[in-house]
Amino acid sequence: MKKIALAIVAALSVSNVLAELVVYEGFDYTVGSTVAGNGSWISLNPGTPPVIASGNLTTPGLEPPTGEEVSFDAGNIQEALMGFSALTSGTVYYSFEFQLTTKPTGATYSFSLSNNNTFYAAAVWFQAAEEGFSIGLSNRSNTTPIYDTTVLSLNTTYFVVGAYTFNPETGDNVSSLWINPSPVTFGGLPPTPTLTATGGTDLDTISQFLLRGANGSPSGILDEVRIGTSYADVTPVPEPQVFALTMAGLLVAVVMLRRQRNAC
């Protein structure tokens, strides 16, 4: 009976997996306005600012988008930081959808987590490939990135999930990246990461998400940024799917109960 009760609790908990979402940024702002100055976004430097553009990027299996999207230019743009409540333990997850509209002209990171605009971690890099571009990951922005071998295409929507894990020893924090994870994993436990990176000085807090533009950076579109404390937080499924998962879990519990009764 105890196992059955636990199964029912686990099934019911499926509908609550999004409870620890820290930030959802759907860019529900005025089209044509700069990103910095909206919500908790601030600007870092001079340059062409990213702006709110009409439209949305979508990923099959995820909750549908809201608001608008962000358009950013290539090169040394006005970088933007989104602040949120500081996280200091466990794993910090982020996700977003993006398109590149031009290739990078150099290897550079364009997105990362940040520690109060001082240090950067779990940085997403881009480098040009003959037919498009590839994605890399570094544990810290000043460490050498590792790249996935898959060549991706311009003007195509991709969904990525990143993570930065705080570990107890010195120098053992870890970054992970999932590139287009399977929709069957959304709202659940993380699959094996596409990339894992280590090295560099540990950060002791994460409190910002960075949209960066530097010499060699590509132009593109950003949408649907999420920050959370679990993989499920940042890969939310539409409500009917959550309900279906809950009912499936309850069905398993009922079957277990009937089998136990029949065995008596």
N, C-alpha and C positions, 0 to 999 in steps of 0.2 A: 504493500500500500504506500510506503514511503517513496518508492521509486515512481509510482504513478503520480503522486502529488508533486514530486519534483518535475516530472515531465509536463504536467499541466502548468506549473509556474513558468517553466522555460518557454512553453508555447505562448502563454500570455505576454511574456516579456518581449516577444518579437515586435509587437506593436509599439514598444517604447524605446527601440534602439536609437532613435534620433534625439533622445532627451538631452544628450550632452553636446549638441551642436553649439559651438561657441560663436560662430559668425556665419551668416548667409548673406552674400552680396550679389543681388540680382541686378544691380545698377539701375534702379528705378528712379532715374533722375532726368532732368530736362535735356532733350537731344540738343547737341551743340555746346553744352557746358563742359568745362574742364573737369576731369576726374578729381583733381585736388580741389578741396573746398566742398565737395559733396560727402555726406556721411562722415566717417572718421579719416578720410584720405587727406594727406598733406603732400606738398611738393618738396623736393629736395634741392633742386638746382635750376638754372635757367635752361631754356631750350623749348622746342615745340612740345606743348603739353598733350598727353593722351586726352581724348574727348569722348563724350557719350555719343554713340551713334545709334540710329534706329535699326532694330533687328535683334535676332537672337541666334545663338549657336545651340544645337540640340544633340543629345546623345541617346540613342535608343536604350530603353530600360531605366533611365533616370527620371526623376520627377521633371515635369515640363518646366521650361525656363519662365522667368517673370522679368519685368522691367525691360531694359535695353541691353546693349553691349558696349564694349570699349574699343576704339580704334587708336592704334599707336603707330607712330612713324619709325623709320629706320634711323640708326645712328644715335647721336648724343641728344636724346630727348629729355624733357623735364620728367625726371623719375618721380614715382608716386608711391607712398607708403600708406597702408591701411592699418590702423592700430586696433588692438583688442585686449581684453583682460589677460594679464601675464600668466603663462603656464610654466611650471617649474619641475614637473615630474611626469613619469609615464611616457606616453608617445603623443606627439602633436601631429595630427594629420591635416593635410590640405588637399583640395582638388579644384580643378578648373577646366574649362573647355577653351580651346584656342584654335586659330588658324594663322599660319604665316602666309603673307601675301608677297613677300620678297625673300630671297635667300640671305642668310647672314654672309657678310664678307670677311668675317673672322670668327674665331671660336670665342664665344662670350656667353655669360649667363644673363637671362632675361627675367627670371622669377626666382624668389627665394623667401624663406622665413628670416626674421631679423630679431635682434636683441636691442631694442631701443635705438634703432638707427646707428648702431655702433659696429656690430658684427653680424655676419650673414651665414646662414646654414641651410642644408638641404636645397642647394641651388640647382636650378634647371638650366642647362646649357644647350646651345644650338651650334651646329657646324654644317657648312654647306657640303652637299654630296652632288655627284654628277647629275642625277635626276631629281634632286630635291634637297633634303636636309636630314640630319639625324639628331637625336636627343641624347644629352649626357647628364650626369649627376655628379656633384661633389658634396662632400660632407660639410666642408666650409668653403666659402667663396674663394679663398686664397690657396686651396689645395687642388691638385690635378684632377680633372673630371674623368670619369669613365663613360664610354659611349655605347649605346645599343647599336647593333649592326644593321638594324632595319632602316631602310631609306624611306622617308615619308615624303608626301607630295604637298606642294603649295596649294592654297585655296581649298583645303580639305580640313574638316573639323576633326580634332583629336581631343581625347579626354585623358587627363593624367591625374594620378593620386600620388602625393608625396608624403613623407613622414620623417620626423626627427625624434629619436628615442633617447631619453635621458637614462644613462646607466650609472651605477654607483662608484665605479673606479675612475681614476683620472685618465683622460684620453680615450675613453671607450664608448662615447656617444656614437650613434649610427644613423645614417640617412638611408631611406629607401624610396624607390620610385616604381610606380606601376604605369605602364604606357598602354592605353586602351585595354584595361582589364575586362574580362568577360562579364557581360551583364548578369550571368547567373550568380556572380559573387556579390552583386550590389545589395546593400542592406544587411550584409552578413559579415563573416570573418574574412580577413585578407588572404588572398592567394599568395604564392611565392612571388616576391618582387621581380620586376624586370631588371632592375639595377639596385645594387647595394654599395654604399660608399662609407669609408671610415677615414680617420686621420684628422689632424689639426687639433687645435685647442677646443675643449668642450665649451659649449654655451650653458649657462645655468638658468636661463630664462628665455622664453619666446613670447613676443608681444606684438609683432607686426608681420605683414605680408608685403613684399616688394614687387613692383612692376618697374623694371630697369631698362634703360637704354644707354648703350655706350658705343664707342667706336667699333663698327663692325656688326652692330645689332640689326636684326631683321625688322621689318614692319609686319603688323598683323592685327588680329582681333582677339580680345579676351572676354570671357563671359563666365557667369555662374561660379564665383569663387566661394568656397566653403572652408571653414576651419573647425576642427573637432578633436575629440579625444579618442575616437575609434574610427576604424575603416567604415563601419556602417553609417556613422554620422555624416561622412562626406560623400557617400554613394547612396543617397536616399532613393527609394523606389516609390512609384505612385501608390496612393493609398489602397486601391483595390488589390494590389499585389501583396501589400503588408497584411491585409485582411486574409487573403488566400493562404499565406504562410501561417498565420495564426490558426486558421481553421484546420490546416494540415497537421499542425502540432497537436491540436486538441483531438483530432481523429486518431492519431497514434496513441494518445493517452487512453482513449476509450477502448481501443482494441486491446491494449495491455490489460486494462481492467477486466474485460470480458474473458480474456485468456486465463487470468488469475482465478476468476470465479469458476470457470469451467474445470480448472485443475483441482478445485477443492472437493 
